[in-house]
Amino acid sequence: MDFVLRNALVIDTDPVVALPGTDVLVRDGRIAAVGKGLRAAVVIDCTDRIVLPGFVDAHRHLWQMLVRSFSADMSLGAYLEKLLKPLQEVVTPDELRIGTLAGALECLASGITTVQDYSFAPTFAHASAAVRGLRESGVRAMFGYGPAVFGPACDPDDVRRGVELGGGLVDIALAPVGPSFSDMSVVEADWELARELGLRVLTHVAGEGNPISALHDRGLLDGNTTFVHGNGLPDGELKLVADAGAGVAIAPGLEAEMGHGAPMIRRTRALGVPTGLGVDSAAVVAGDMFSLMRAALMSAHVSEGVHVTPADVLRMATVEGASAIGMGDQVGSLGVGKHADLVVLRAGDLNLLGAADPVAAVVTAAHPGNVERVFVAGVEAEKPNVARDVRAAAARLLAATR
């Protein structure tokens, strides 16, 4: 359906700018124009509304919404031992589908239209079920095909089959354990598989041991990689990431909660590393981008490097986050030709009234309750009721942790 969002306060992100009384024209699922007096057969009045690009969550384990807040007071080690280890041994493909579907719907409800789902696939059936959940939700996603934390590596033949799961709104990436947590012979095999299949690599890294240099020295470091966390990485390691054109996904809320180390948001920006924001796990923190943006802004005040503004944070939640996962040419801003992934906020809600700076208000004052409409590829997101399935799956998985 072609339509125009009429008379909105439009916020674009490349560059960040607020445009009062502006229209957004959508044609064939893409941005066709941004301006005044635009016409289409279908007109959606957005007076007293804010329209901006859909948010991009650059790192998330969607299925973990089934154990929401379970690890809110746990260290990383306790989370791995008390949550991941028992659950990854018992979760069924259908439970993975339900958690992925519900987690994706939670994303859409808070204006996240693109999510990098760092999943796990002990079997091909698990991978297939998770991707099915993504498709049922209507979210745009990059599915990270990876092993269980405490399990063996994925079968390469399963990964090759998994490539066929992609298409449409779902891209497939490889999510190996990586250089911080596995033998380099395994790392080399994983990276070679990704290159054979043309897949982006998504991997967690620790702040010690110079994991980026280890990849660089073996000819494995390139721009088709997203590194997750990395708190404590020396500037030299981050400079290698920047020089390679790779990206970093940080999870400032979870990293503070679990004690990952000093925030590095200001250092990545100072060194020119494309940086995206990720909720990471709803077992630890809130699952919406508004909470995440505030965590990012606050973390910037206690870190070293260049000053970070609310506009910078909005870019990390949109176009820069998209670049960090290799999708900057597709989503994250209102550039003509990009996918029409859009969020409409009610600017007349009490918490947004009187905003002297609408960009800062979105970052510091907005919340999921302000979200009125969400579009992915020009299609308005639906809101199916999955409560019954979620409660059943959550109860069984919670019992497995006892």
Buried (B, 14 or more C-beta within 10 A) or exposed (E): EBBBBBBBBBBBBBEBEBBEEBBBBBBEBBBBBBEEEBEBEEBBEBEBBBBBBBBBBBBBBBBBBBBBEBBBEBBBEEBBEBBBBBBBEEBBBBBBBBBBBBBBBBBBBBBBBBBBBBBBBBEBBBBBBBBBBBBBBBBBBBBBBBBBEEBEBBBBEBBEBBBEBBEEBBBBBBBBBBBBBBEBEBBBBBBEBBBEBEBBBBBBBBBEBBBBBBBBEEEBBBBBBBBBBBBBBBBEBBBBBBBBBBBBBBBBBBBBBBEBBBBBBBBBBBBEBBBBBBBBBBBBBBBBBBBBBBBBBBBBEEBEBBEBBBBBBBBBBBBBBBBBBBBBEBBBBBBEEBBBBBBBBBBEBEEBEEBEEBBBBBBBBBBBBBBBBBBBBBBBBEEEEBEEBBEEBBEBBEEEBE
